[in-house]
Amino acid sequence: MSILGKLFGNSKAISAITNGVDKLVYTEQERVENFQKALKLYEPFKIAQRLLALTFSIPYALAWIITFIMSFNIDVTEQLKLLSGTMGNIVLAIVAFYFLGGTLATTLKKKG
């Protein structure tokens, strides 16, 4: 048994200490591996983002198209208020969540 083995009791204690010290050092390879794991875990959220974006964006765009077409025949002031007001803000937030999520993270990483 080595001197450290005699000091700490057995080889299990020494290996536990060396593993603990190894965990304290965060290498570039470990960072890349953790990032790849995070991307894999993020995949269900990407599906949710797409579903949310499509669920709200397609009907919203259709509402604008229908409002435009109907504006030649009737007064659509109320519809325009609805589309450009609260509903517009909600759709803008959803589309920004979908398109700007990865872009914003990448931009912040490049600046930092």
N, C-alpha and C positions, 0 to 999 in steps of 0.2 A: 504494500500500500504506500502511496506517495505521502509526502509531507502534508499536502492539503487534505488528503484522505484521512490522515490521522487527526488533523486539526478539526475538520468538520464532521467526522464520524464515518461516512461511507461515500461511495461513488455516486449514489443517487442525489445526495445533497449537493455535490459538486456539479453534476450535470444540471440540476435545477438552477443553481446560481449562474452558470454559463448561459443557459437558455434565457434567464431573466435579463442578463446583460445584453444578449443578442436582441431581445425584444425592444430594448431601449434605443438601439441604433436603427433608424428608419432610412433604408437605402432607396435609391432611385428605382431599382427593380421592384422593390416592394410597393412603392408608390404607384408604379404602372400596373402591377398586378391588382392592387386594390381598386384602381380606377376602372380596370376592365370588369372586375366583379360588380362595381357600382353600376356600370353601363348595362350589364346583364340584368341586374335587379330593377333597372329603370324601364325596361321594355314594356311591362304592363301599363305604366303610366303614359308611355307614348301612344299606346292604343287608346287609352282614355282621352288623351289630348285630341287625337284625330276624330274620335267619335263626337266629342263635344264641339269641335270646330265645324264638323259637317252638319251636326244636328241643328246648330244655330245659324250658320252662315248661309246654307242653301235656302232655307225658308226666308231669311232676311233679304237675300238678294232677289228672290222671287217677289217678295212684297214690294221692293223698290221698283221692279220691272212692271208689276201690275199697277202700282200707283202712277207710274209714268204714263202707261198706256191709258189708264182711266182719266188722267188729267186733261185729256182732249175732250172728254164728254161731260165730266162732273167736277165739282169743287172738291179737291183732295187736301185741303188745308189741315184737317184733323189728322189724316193719315201721315202727312209730312211731319207734323209735330211729334207723333208717336214714333215714327221711324228715325228721326234725327235726334230725339230726346233720350229718354231713359233706355229704350230698347237699343238704340245705337251705341250707347255707352257700354251696355252689357255685351253686345256682339264685339265691340272693339276690344274689350278686356279679354274675351275668350280667344279672339284671333291673335292678340298680342301674346297671350299665354302659350298658344300653339307655336307661333312663328318666332317669337323673340326669346323663348326660354333658353335654347341652346346658344343662340347668337349672343345674348347678354352674358352668359357664363364664359363663352370664348373671349369676348371683348374684355371682360374683367381680368381674365387670366393673362392676356397679352399686355395689359397695362401694368399689372402687378409684378 
